[in-house]
Amino acid sequence: MSEQTAPPAGPSETPSETSSEAPSDGASARGFRPRGTPRARAEAEVVDELQRLTVESERVAHAFAGRHGLHPTDLQALLEVMRSEVAGRPLTAGELAASLGITTGAVTGVVDRLERHGHLRRDRGGSDRRKVFLRYAEPGMAVARDFFGPLGRRSDEVMRGYGDDELVLVRRFLAQMADALAAHHDELRAPRG
């Protein structure tokens, strides 16, 4: 949900798709992942579904951003502010810039737009009055509830189909996959030496 769309969990096109040769390592024509064993097929199908989830998530995010006059980076920033505030660690503009991988100058534009649209507010609260924290604003919360409420109900319906232990497993899997993707992204952003 950023200017640079997050890459899907794995490649969806391979050189073998454009050639008549079968891949020598057992990879299917659908992707680089081999699918020659039940385990390999299951892993490839999980990656396929993660890619599909990423694409659908991006489509919803772009629809929200477009409907509310926001740039996709604005939505990513708003989500970072919301997650941090819910976790009890509100962000400064500099921390948000670092989290998004953009300059402090660029984040000022993002924060200004979000504040202008009523999605967040700047707050000098806390013991150090020199620090300005970014907070999720009530008008923005109301807009988000209205837009994402139906998605939340659909998500709740899906999760009701899983037992508590299954949800713990799904959460662990998704968290570890998100960590793997974040680590890969960090490597891509690191200066080449």
C-alpha positions as CSV (number, residue, x, y, z in Angstrom):
1,M,0.0,0.0,0.0
2,S,2.8,2.4,-0.8
3,E,4.0,4.3,-3.8
4,Q,6.0,1.2,-4.6
5,T,3.4,-1.6,-4.5
6,A,4.5,-4.4,-2.2
7,P,5.7,-7.3,-4.3
8,P,3.7,-10.4,-4.2
9,A,5.0,-13.3,-2.1
10,G,6.7,-14.8,-5.1
11,P,7.1,-14.5,-8.9
12,S,4.0,-15.3,-11.0
13,E,5.7,-15.6,-14.3
14,T,8.7,-17.7,-15.3
15,P,10.9,-18.0,-18.3
16,S,9.4,-21.5,-18.8
17,E,6.0,-19.9,-19.5
18,T,7.3,-18.4,-22.7
19,S,9.2,-21.4,-23.8
20,S,8.0,-24.9,-24.9
21,E,10.6,-26.6,-22.6
22,A,9.4,-28.1,-19.4
23,P,11.2,-26.9,-16.3
24,S,14.0,-29.2,-15.4
25,D,13.6,-28.9,-11.6
26,G,10.0,-29.9,-11.5
27,A,8.7,-26.3,-11.4
28,S,5.3,-25.9,-13.0
29,A,4.6,-23.6,-15.9
30,R,2.7,-21.4,-13.3
31,G,5.7,-20.3,-11.3
32,F,9.2,-21.0,-10.1
33,R,8.1,-23.2,-7.3
34,P,8.2,-27.0,-8.0
35,R,4.9,-28.7,-7.8
36,G,6.0,-32.3,-8.3
37,T,5.1,-33.6,-4.8
38,P,2.1,-33.1,-2.6
39,R,4.2,-30.9,-0.2
40,A,5.6,-28.9,-3.1
41,R,2.1,-28.4,-4.5
42,A,0.7,-27.3,-1.1
43,E,3.5,-24.8,-0.6
44,A,3.1,-23.4,-4.1
45,E,-0.7,-23.1,-3.6
46,V,-0.1,-21.3,-0.3
47,V,2.2,-18.8,-2.2
48,D,-0.5,-18.5,-4.9
49,E,-3.1,-17.6,-2.3
50,L,-0.7,-15.1,-0.5
51,Q,-0.2,-13.4,-3.9
52,R,-3.9,-13.3,-4.4
53,L,-4.5,-11.9,-0.9
54,T,-1.8,-9.2,-1.6
55,V,-3.5,-8.2,-4.9
56,E,-7.0,-8.1,-3.4
57,S,-5.7,-6.1,-0.4
58,E,-4.0,-3.6,-2.7
59,R,-7.2,-3.2,-4.7
60,V,-9.3,-2.4,-1.6
61,A,-6.6,0.0,-0.4
62,H,-6.5,1.8,-3.7
63,A,-10.3,2.0,-3.7
64,F,-10.3,3.6,-0.3
65,A,-7.5,6.0,-1.2
66,G,-9.2,7.0,-4.4
67,R,-12.6,7.5,-2.8
68,H,-11.1,9.8,-0.1
69,G,-8.6,11.7,-2.2
70,L,-5.6,10.1,-0.8
71,H,-2.4,8.7,-2.3
72,P,-1.7,5.0,-1.6
73,T,1.3,6.1,0.6
74,D,-1.2,8.2,2.7
75,L,-3.1,5.0,3.5
76,Q,0.0,3.1,4.4
77,A,1.0,6.0,6.7
78,L,-2.5,6.0,8.2
79,L,-2.3,2.3,8.9
80,E,1.2,2.7,10.5
81,V,-0.1,5.5,12.8
82,M,-3.2,3.4,13.7
83,R,-1.2,0.3,14.5
84,S,1.4,2.2,16.5
85,E,-1.3,4.0,18.5
86,V,-3.2,0.8,19.2
87,A,0.1,-0.7,20.5
88,G,0.6,2.3,22.8
89,R,3.6,3.6,20.9
90,P,2.5,6.7,19.0
91,L,4.8,7.7,16.2
92,T,6.6,11.0,15.4
93,A,6.8,12.2,11.8
94,G,10.4,11.1,11.7
95,E,9.6,7.6,12.9
96,L,6.8,7.4,10.4
97,A,9.2,8.5,7.6
98,A,11.6,5.8,8.6
99,S,8.9,3.2,8.8
100,L,7.6,4.1,5.3
101,G,11.1,4.4,3.8
102,I,10.5,8.0,2.7
103,T,12.2,11.3,3.5
104,T,11.1,13.5,6.3
105,G,10.2,16.1,3.7
106,A,7.9,13.7,1.9
107,V,6.3,12.5,5.2
108,T,5.4,16.1,6.0
109,G,3.3,16.2,2.8
110,V,1.7,12.9,3.7
111,V,0.9,14.1,7.3
112,D,-0.4,17.4,6.0
113,R,-2.8,15.7,3.6
114,L,-4.0,13.2,6.2
115,E,-4.5,16.0,8.7
116,R,-6.4,18.2,6.1
117,H,-8.7,15.3,5.4
118,G,-9.4,14.7,9.1
119,H,-7.7,11.3,9.2
120,L,-5.0,12.2,11.8
121,R,-3.9,14.9,14.1
122,R,-0.7,16.1,15.6
123,D,-0.4,15.9,19.4
124,R,2.2,17.5,21.7
125,G,1.0,15.3,24.6
126,G,3.3,13.3,26.8
127,S,6.2,14.4,29.1
128,D,8.3,15.9,26.3
129,R,6.3,18.7,24.8
130,R,8.9,19.2,22.1
131,K,7.9,15.9,20.5
132,V,4.9,15.9,18.2
133,F,3.1,12.6,18.0
134,L,0.7,11.5,15.2
135,R,-2.7,10.3,16.3
136,Y,-5.6,8.7,14.5
137,A,-8.4,11.4,14.4
138,E,-12.0,10.6,15.1
139,P,-13.3,11.8,11.7
140,G,-10.8,9.5,10.0
141,M,-11.9,6.6,12.2
142,A,-15.5,7.1,11.3
143,V,-14.6,7.1,7.5
144,A,-12.6,4.0,8.0
145,R,-15.3,2.2,10.0
146,D,-17.8,3.1,7.3
147,F,-15.6,1.9,4.4
148,F,-14.0,-1.2,6.1
149,G,-16.9,-2.3,8.2
150,P,-18.3,-4.7,5.5
151,L,-14.8,-6.1,5.0
152,G,-14.6,-6.6,8.8
153,R,-17.9,-8.5,8.9
154,R,-16.7,-10.7,6.0
155,S,-13.4,-11.4,7.8
156,D,-15.3,-12.2,11.0
157,E,-17.5,-14.7,9.0
158,V,-14.4,-16.4,7.6
159,M,-12.7,-16.6,11.0
160,R,-15.8,-18.1,12.6
161,G,-15.1,-21.2,10.4
162,Y,-11.8,-21.9,12.3
163,G,-11.2,-23.1,15.8
164,D,-9.1,-21.2,18.4
165,D,-6.1,-23.4,17.8
166,E,-6.4,-23.0,14.1
167,L,-6.5,-19.3,14.4
168,V,-3.4,-19.3,16.5
169,L,-1.6,-21.3,13.8
170,V,-2.9,-19.0,11.0
171,R,-1.8,-15.9,12.9
172,R,1.7,-17.4,13.6
173,F,2.1,-18.4,9.9
174,L,1.0,-14.9,8.6
175,A,3.2,-13.1,11.1
176,Q,6.2,-15.2,10.1
177,M,5.5,-14.7,6.4
178,A,5.1,-10.9,7.0
179,D,8.5,-11.0,8.9
180,A,10.1,-12.8,6.0
181,L,8.7,-10.3,3.5
182,A,9.8,-7.3,5.7
183,A,13.3,-8.8,6.0
184,H,13.5,-9.2,2.2
185,H,12.3,-5.6,1.7
186,D,15.0,-4.4,4.2
187,E,17.6,-6.2,2.2
188,L,16.3,-4.6,-1.1
189,R,16.5,-1.1,0.5
190,A,20.0,-1.6,1.9
191,P,22.7,0.1,0.0
192,R,24.6,-2.3,-2.3
193,G,28.2,-2.7,-1.5
